Amino acid sequence: MIPLVIIDAANVVGSVPDGWWRDRAGATERLRDSLAALPSTGVGGLEPPIDVVMVVEGKARDVAPSPTIRVVPATGSGDDTIVDLVREESGSRSCVVVTADRGLRSRVTDLGASVLGPSSVR
């Protein structure tokens, strides 16, 4: 089964102080575009193919998917949406969450997911 990589977009965007706060949606679109090759190149020791989902929230909620990156807008907390995705998917395939958020890391590893830091995709 193809592994699922879930990107905590707000956390990954926020990990680089490049002025993202002036245009959260634009910064999230740039992140999405920079991730385009991941499904065919792999990440963090995961060999391709992989499925990549980017969870977006707040002012970045309207960022569209790309041909290779699925985008899931959080209706509430982005962390809760990520936990829900891990809960739904982890029974059928391996899940990796990309985040530096310690609380989220704990929640998803309790469900069996692995975690990579933002630098793995930046």
Secondary structure as GFF3:
##gff-version 3
##sequence-region A 1 122
A	DSSP	beta_strand	4	8	.	.	.	ID=ss1
A	DSSP	alpha_helix	9	14	.	.	.	ID=ss2
A	DSSP	three_ten_helix	20	22	.	.	.	ID=ss3
A	DSSP	alpha_helix	24	34	.	.	.	ID=ss4
A	DSSP	alpha_helix	38	41	.	.	.	ID=ss5
A	DSSP	beta_strand	51	56	.	.	.	ID=ss6
A	DSSP	three_ten_helix	58	60	.	.	.	ID=ss7
A	DSSP	beta_strand	70	73	.	.	.	ID=ss8
A	DSSP	alpha_helix	78	89	.	.	.	ID=ss9
A	DSSP	beta_strand	95	98	.	.	.	ID=ss10
A	DSSP	alpha_helix	102	110	.	.	.	ID=ss11
A	DSSP	beta_strand	114	116	.	.	.	ID=ss12
A	DSSP	three_ten_helix	118	120	.	.	.	ID=ss13
###
